[in-house]
Amino acid sequence: MIVLGNFLVALGGVVHTTLSLASLVLIARVLFSWFRPNPPAGLLRTLVSAVYRLTDPVLDRTREWLPFLQIGGLDLSPIAVFVAISFLDRFLTGSLTQLGYGML
């Protein structure tokens, strides 16, 4: 049981780190949408492209499921995704960690 408990605690940490990175990528996407970078070929262009490729599927699906989040020219779908990430982080990380510590 101790090994399983430690595994669940560690898994909770990995889930937390992954969701934190997802939040950072989403913050980068929001900033890129405000400043519209169009760098020449190179590392920065690759980074901008990667951020868009990572976030487009999630944001597109959110816009599809919750069309009322687009008010005129204002797109609130990133806020909904931030709320979902925050909920998942607290719920999954808390549950896994608490379950893991309960087994120790």
WOMOSUL-V864637 format. One record per pair of residues at least 4 apart in sequence whose ideal C-beta (glycine too) atoms are under 7 Angstrom apart, sorted by sequence separation. I is the first residue (numbers start at 1). J is the second residue. D is the distance in Angstrom with one decimal. If there is no record, write none. Layout:
[[I & J & D] [I & J & D]]
This chain:
[[1 & 5 & 6.0] [2 & 6 & 6.3] [3 & 7 & 6.3] [4 & 8 & 6.4] [5 & 9 & 6.5] [6 & 10 & 6.2] [7 & 11 & 6.1] [8 & 12 & 6.4] [9 & 13 & 6.9] [10 & 14 & 6.5] [11 & 15 & 6.3] [12 & 16 & 6.3] [13 & 17 & 6.4] [14 & 18 & 6.2] [15 & 19 & 6.3] [16 & 20 & 6.2] [17 & 21 & 6.5] [18 & 22 & 6.5] [19 & 23 & 6.6] [20 & 24 & 6.7] [21 & 25 & 6.4] [22 & 26 & 6.4] [23 & 27 & 6.4] [24 & 28 & 6.6] [25 & 29 & 6.5] [26 & 30 & 6.6] [27 & 31 & 6.5] [28 & 32 & 6.1] [29 & 33 & 6.4] [30 & 34 & 6.8] [31 & 35 & 6.2] [41 & 45 & 5.5] [43 & 47 & 6.3] [44 & 48 & 6.4] [45 & 49 & 6.2] [46 & 50 & 6.2] [47 & 51 & 6.5] [48 & 52 & 6.6] [49 & 53 & 6.2] [50 & 54 & 6.2] [51 & 55 & 6.2] [52 & 56 & 5.6] [55 & 59 & 5.5] [56 & 60 & 5.7] [57 & 61 & 6.3] [58 & 62 & 6.3] [59 & 63 & 6.3] [60 & 64 & 6.3] [61 & 65 & 6.3] [62 & 66 & 5.8] [63 & 67 & 6.6] [76 & 80 & 6.6] [77 & 81 & 6.4] [78 & 82 & 6.3] [79 & 83 & 6.5] [80 & 84 & 6.4] [81 & 85 & 6.3] [82 & 86 & 6.2] [83 & 87 & 6.3] [84 & 88 & 6.2] [85 & 89 & 6.1] [86 & 90 & 6.4] [87 & 91 & 5.8] [88 & 92 & 5.4] [89 & 93 & 5.5] [90 & 94 & 5.5] [91 & 95 & 6.0] [92 & 96 & 6.0] [93 & 97 & 6.0] [94 & 98 & 5.9] [95 & 99 & 6.0] [96 & 100 & 6.1] [97 & 101 & 6.3] [98 & 102 & 6.2] [99 & 103 & 6.9] [32 & 37 & 5.9] [39 & 44 & 4.1] [40 & 45 & 6.6] [70 & 75 & 5.4] [71 & 76 & 6.8] [39 & 45 & 4.6] [63 & 69 & 6.8] [69 & 75 & 6.9] [63 & 70 & 6.4] [69 & 76 & 4.2] [69 & 77 & 4.9] [39 & 48 & 6.5] [37 & 48 & 5.5] [66 & 77 & 6.9] [69 & 80 & 5.8] [63 & 77 & 5.0] [66 & 80 & 6.0] [62 & 77 & 4.3] [32 & 48 & 6.0] [59 & 77 & 5.2] [62 & 80 & 5.4] [32 & 51 & 6.2] [59 & 78 & 6.7] [62 & 81 & 5.7] [29 & 51 & 5.3] [59 & 81 & 6.6] [28 & 51 & 4.9] [29 & 52 & 6.9] [58 & 81 & 5.9] [25 & 51 & 5.8] [29 & 55 & 4.3] [25 & 54 & 5.5] [26 & 55 & 6.0] [25 & 55 & 6.3] [30 & 78 & 5.3] [29 & 78 & 7.0] [26 & 78 & 6.0] [26 & 81 & 6.0] [26 & 82 & 6.5] [23 & 82 & 6.7] [23 & 85 & 5.4] [22 & 85 & 5.7] [19 & 85 & 5.3] [19 & 88 & 6.0] [19 & 89 & 4.4] [16 & 89 & 6.0] [15 & 92 & 5.0] [16 & 93 & 4.4] [15 & 93 & 5.4] [12 & 93 & 4.8] [15 & 96 & 6.5] [12 & 96 & 3.5] [11 & 96 & 5.4] [12 & 97 & 4.0] [8 & 96 & 5.0] [9 & 97 & 5.6] [12 & 100 & 6.5] [8 & 99 & 5.3] [9 & 100 & 3.7] [8 & 100 & 3.2] [9 & 101 & 6.4] [6 & 100 & 6.8] [5 & 100 & 4.6] [8 & 103 & 6.9] [5 & 101 & 6.8] [5 & 103 & 3.2] [4 & 103 & 5.7] [5 & 104 & 4.3] [1 & 103 & 4.9] [2 & 104 & 6.0]]
